[in-house]
Amino acid sequence: MTHRHIIAILRGLTNEEAVPVCSALVEAGITLIEVPLNSPNAVESIARAAGTLSDRAEIGAGTVLSPEDVRAVAGAGGTFIVSPDTNVAVIEETVRLGLKSYPGVFSPSEAFAAIRAGATGLKFFPAEVLGAKGIRAMKAVLPPALPLYAVGGANPDNFHEFFAAGCTGFGLGTYIFKPGMSVSETAERAALAVAAYDKGAQT
């Protein structure tokens, strides 16, 4: 399986959409799929997607705010946790349960707090406010091998800027999925994102 560091963020996904939408993303080449916990019955959607696609994709949760949430996601078969903030208790519980942890950070202090707690990678959020320049400045003091994701304002048009700043990958939300969007439109946008990612990763 080709591993691209693109996380599809499916905020507002319904249980009925979980398998068809996630399957379309995997077919397009995106194998990291996040269902935010403020989506309807999110844990059930994670369970359905993981049950069908766990051999082809990693299914995780976003907007994870408590250790209890982490345990619910783990019980549903989720394999990674994305949080909007640097919550040490969430990171530590994620690591304890053997899941991958991608907390949201905006400053060097948050970044190093997340690293000390055991984060797998960092989510720079909102990336459109930090900008590639801000990320590049922080990258200079972070562990070189630590994966960095630009989320919130990253899209195929500016992948190259964030790659140049040292980002490993991206989280794509409303660009790739919004409630009411057809599976075919999500698949088309996923294909565009994969093409832009592959182009940027080679340069």
Solvent accessible surface area in square Angstrom, and as a share of the most:
residue,aa,sasa,rsa
1,M,154,0.69
2,T,90,0.52
3,H,81,0.36
4,R,38,0.14
5,H,45,0.20
6,I,0,0.00
7,I,7,0.04
8,A,0,0.00
9,I,15,0.07
10,L,0,0.00
11,R,110,0.40
12,G,18,0.17
13,L,0,0.00
14,T,48,0.28
15,N,18,0.09
16,E,131,0.59
17,E,42,0.19
18,A,0,0.00
19,V,46,0.27
20,P,62,0.39
21,V,1,0.01
22,C,0,0.00
23,S,30,0.19
24,A,15,0.12
25,L,0,0.00
26,V,15,0.08
27,E,127,0.57
28,A,26,0.20
29,G,14,0.13
30,I,0,0.00
31,T,8,0.05
32,L,4,0.02
33,I,0,0.00
34,E,6,0.03
35,V,0,0.00
36,P,0,0.00
37,L,38,0.19
38,N,96,0.49
39,S,8,0.05
40,P,64,0.40
41,N,109,0.56
42,A,6,0.05
43,V,56,0.32
44,E,73,0.33
45,S,0,0.00
46,I,0,0.00
47,A,38,0.29
48,R,96,0.35
49,A,0,0.00
50,A,7,0.06
51,G,69,0.66
52,T,74,0.43
53,L,3,0.02
54,S,78,0.50
55,D,116,0.60
56,R,92,0.34
57,A,6,0.04
58,E,32,0.15
59,I,2,0.01
60,G,0,0.00
61,A,0,0.00
62,G,0,0.00
63,T,31,0.18
64,V,0,0.00
65,L,98,0.49
66,S,29,0.19
67,P,35,0.22
68,E,103,0.46
69,D,42,0.22
70,V,0,0.00
71,R,105,0.38
72,A,45,0.35
73,V,0,0.00
74,A,31,0.24
75,G,73,0.70
76,A,18,0.14
77,G,37,0.36
78,G,5,0.05
79,T,62,0.36
80,F,1,0.00
81,I,2,0.01
82,V,3,0.02
83,S,2,0.01
84,P,48,0.30
85,D,62,0.32
86,T,31,0.18
87,N,41,0.21
88,V,64,0.37
89,A,50,0.39
90,V,1,0.01
91,I,1,0.00
92,E,95,0.43
93,E,17,0.07
94,T,0,0.00
95,V,71,0.41
96,R,160,0.58
97,L,61,0.30
98,G,68,0.66
99,L,22,0.11
100,K,82,0.35
101,S,3,0.02
102,Y,16,0.06
103,P,0,0.00
104,G,3,0.03
105,V,2,0.01
106,F,84,0.35
107,S,35,0.23
108,P,66,0.41
109,S,88,0.57
110,E,67,0.30
111,A,0,0.00
112,F,59,0.24
113,A,34,0.26
114,A,0,0.00
115,I,43,0.22
116,R,192,0.70
117,A,14,0.11
118,G,35,0.34
119,A,12,0.10
120,T,50,0.29
121,G,0,0.00
122,L,0,0.00
123,K,20,0.09
124,F,0,0.00
125,F,81,0.34
126,P,41,0.26
127,A,0,0.00
128,E,122,0.55
129,V,102,0.58
130,L,30,0.15
131,G,22,0.21
132,A,18,0.14
133,K,167,0.71
134,G,22,0.21
135,I,0,0.00
136,R,113,0.41
137,A,69,0.53
138,M,13,0.06
139,K,55,0.23
140,A,86,0.67
141,V,90,0.51
142,L,8,0.04
143,P,52,0.33
144,P,119,0.75
145,A,98,0.76
146,L,24,0.12
147,P,34,0.22
148,L,1,0.01
149,Y,3,0.01
150,A,0,0.00
151,V,10,0.06
152,G,22,0.21
153,G,31,0.30
154,A,7,0.05
155,N,44,0.23
156,P,24,0.15
157,D,121,0.63
158,N,30,0.15
159,F,2,0.01
160,H,109,0.49
161,E,86,0.39
162,F,8,0.03
163,F,41,0.17
164,A,73,0.56
165,A,3,0.03
166,G,23,0.22
167,C,8,0.04
168,T,42,0.24
169,G,0,0.00
170,F,0,0.00
171,G,2,0.02
172,L,1,0.00
173,G,23,0.23
174,T,96,0.56
175,Y,58,0.22
176,I,0,0.00
177,F,3,0.01
178,K,90,0.38
179,P,92,0.58
180,G,78,0.75
181,M,20,0.09
182,S,59,0.38
183,V,61,0.35
184,S,71,0.46
185,E,63,0.28
186,T,0,0.00
187,A,31,0.24
188,E,112,0.50
189,R,64,0.23
190,A,0,0.00
191,A,52,0.41
192,L,109,0.54
193,A,0,0.00
194,V,15,0.09
195,A,62,0.48
196,A,24,0.18
197,Y,17,0.06
198,D,41,0.21
199,K,149,0.63
200,G,8,0.08
201,A,58,0.45
202,Q,152,0.67
203,T,140,0.81
